[in-house]
Amino acid sequence: MLVWSSRTATQLNEEAFVKYFAGDINPVKARALYAVQGRISSTLFASRTTVAAWKSKPTFYAISKQDKTTSPELERFLADRMKAKTIEVDASHVSLLSKPKEIADLILLAAGNGA
């Protein structure tokens, strides 16, 4: 699933990107996104956050119920730990693209302009 493009960076292969990462958008659009995706630094998987903003700031979280790259159970755990205001959407990892209204509404809520 992950393809190492160098000793320090990796990315999802095309099949995994289209099927799992962006599984709820048009495959043609998903392939275009695959073509321009950035590389993931290998340090991402081993690094730790030293100061978590969610400990002192209000947080908001969109749980993607069809996410195949980050499990929805993990997303719920993280949101709960942050005491985040959450929504759940029937979306893959790219909910910003597949559920733009729901995500925009959450952003507006976070900005103090939502319901």
C-alpha positions as CSV (number, residue, x, y, z in Angstrom):
1,M,0.0,0.0,0.0
2,L,2.8,2.5,0.9
3,V,5.5,3.0,-1.7
4,W,8.8,4.4,-0.5
5,S,9.8,7.1,-3.0
6,S,13.1,7.6,-1.1
7,R,14.6,6.7,2.2
8,T,12.8,9.5,3.9
9,A,9.4,9.8,2.1
10,T,6.6,7.5,1.1
11,Q,3.2,7.7,-0.5
12,L,0.1,5.5,-1.2
13,N,0.2,3.6,-4.4
14,E,-2.4,4.5,-7.0
15,E,-4.7,1.6,-6.3
16,A,-4.8,2.2,-2.6
17,F,-5.2,6.0,-3.0
18,V,-8.2,5.6,-5.3
19,K,-9.8,2.7,-3.5
20,Y,-9.1,3.5,0.2
21,F,-8.0,7.1,0.6
22,A,-10.5,8.7,-1.9
23,G,-13.0,5.8,-2.3
24,D,-16.1,8.0,-2.3
25,I,-15.2,10.4,-5.1
26,N,-15.2,10.0,-8.9
27,P,-12.2,7.7,-9.8
28,V,-11.1,10.1,-12.5
29,K,-10.8,12.9,-9.9
30,A,-9.2,10.5,-7.4
31,R,-6.5,9.6,-10.0
32,A,-5.8,13.3,-10.6
33,L,-5.4,13.8,-6.8
34,Y,-3.1,10.8,-6.7
35,A,-1.0,12.3,-9.4
36,V,-0.4,15.5,-7.4
37,Q,-0.3,14.1,-3.9
38,G,2.6,15.1,-1.7
39,R,5.0,12.7,-0.2
40,I,4.7,11.6,3.5
41,S,7.8,12.1,5.5
42,S,8.9,8.9,7.1
43,T,9.4,10.8,10.4
44,L,5.6,11.4,10.6
45,F,5.0,7.8,11.9
46,A,7.6,8.1,14.7
47,S,7.3,11.8,15.8
48,R,5.4,13.0,18.8
49,T,3.6,16.3,19.3
50,T,5.2,18.3,22.2
51,V,2.3,20.7,22.7
52,A,-1.3,19.7,21.8
53,A,-3.5,22.8,21.0
54,W,-6.6,20.8,21.8
55,K,-5.7,20.8,25.5
56,S,-6.3,24.5,25.7
57,K,-8.5,25.4,22.7
58,P,-12.0,24.4,21.5
59,T,-11.8,21.6,19.0
60,F,-14.0,20.3,16.2
61,Y,-13.7,17.0,14.4
62,A,-15.3,15.4,11.4
63,I,-15.4,11.6,11.7
64,S,-15.4,9.9,8.3
65,K,-17.4,6.7,8.7
66,Q,-16.1,5.2,5.5
67,D,-12.4,6.1,6.1
68,K,-10.2,3.1,5.1
69,T,-6.9,4.9,6.0
70,T,-7.6,6.1,9.5
71,S,-10.2,3.9,11.2
72,P,-13.4,5.7,12.3
73,E,-12.9,4.1,15.7
74,L,-9.6,5.8,16.1
75,E,-11.1,9.1,14.9
76,R,-13.8,8.8,17.5
77,F,-11.2,8.0,20.2
78,L,-9.2,11.1,19.2
79,A,-12.2,13.3,19.1
80,D,-13.4,12.1,22.4
81,R,-10.0,12.6,24.0
82,M,-10.0,16.2,22.7
83,K,-13.5,16.7,23.9
84,A,-14.2,17.9,20.3
85,K,-17.5,18.9,18.9
86,T,-18.0,16.2,16.3
87,I,-20.0,15.3,13.3
88,E,-20.0,12.0,11.5
89,V,-20.2,11.9,7.7
90,D,-20.5,9.0,5.3
91,A,-17.2,9.7,3.6
92,S,-13.7,8.4,2.9
93,H,-10.6,10.2,4.1
94,V,-11.3,13.0,1.7
95,S,-14.5,14.2,3.3
96,L,-13.6,17.8,2.5
97,L,-14.1,16.9,-1.2
98,S,-17.0,14.4,-1.0
99,K,-19.0,16.2,1.7
100,P,-18.1,19.9,1.3
101,K,-21.4,21.3,2.8
102,E,-21.1,19.2,6.0
103,I,-17.4,20.1,6.4
104,A,-18.0,23.8,5.6
105,D,-20.8,23.9,8.2
106,L,-18.4,22.4,10.8
107,I,-15.8,25.1,9.9
108,L,-18.4,27.8,10.2
109,L,-19.4,26.4,13.6
110,A,-15.8,26.4,14.7
111,A,-15.5,30.0,13.5
112,G,-18.5,31.0,15.6
113,N,-20.8,31.5,12.6
114,G,-22.7,28.2,12.6
115,A,-25.7,26.5,14.2
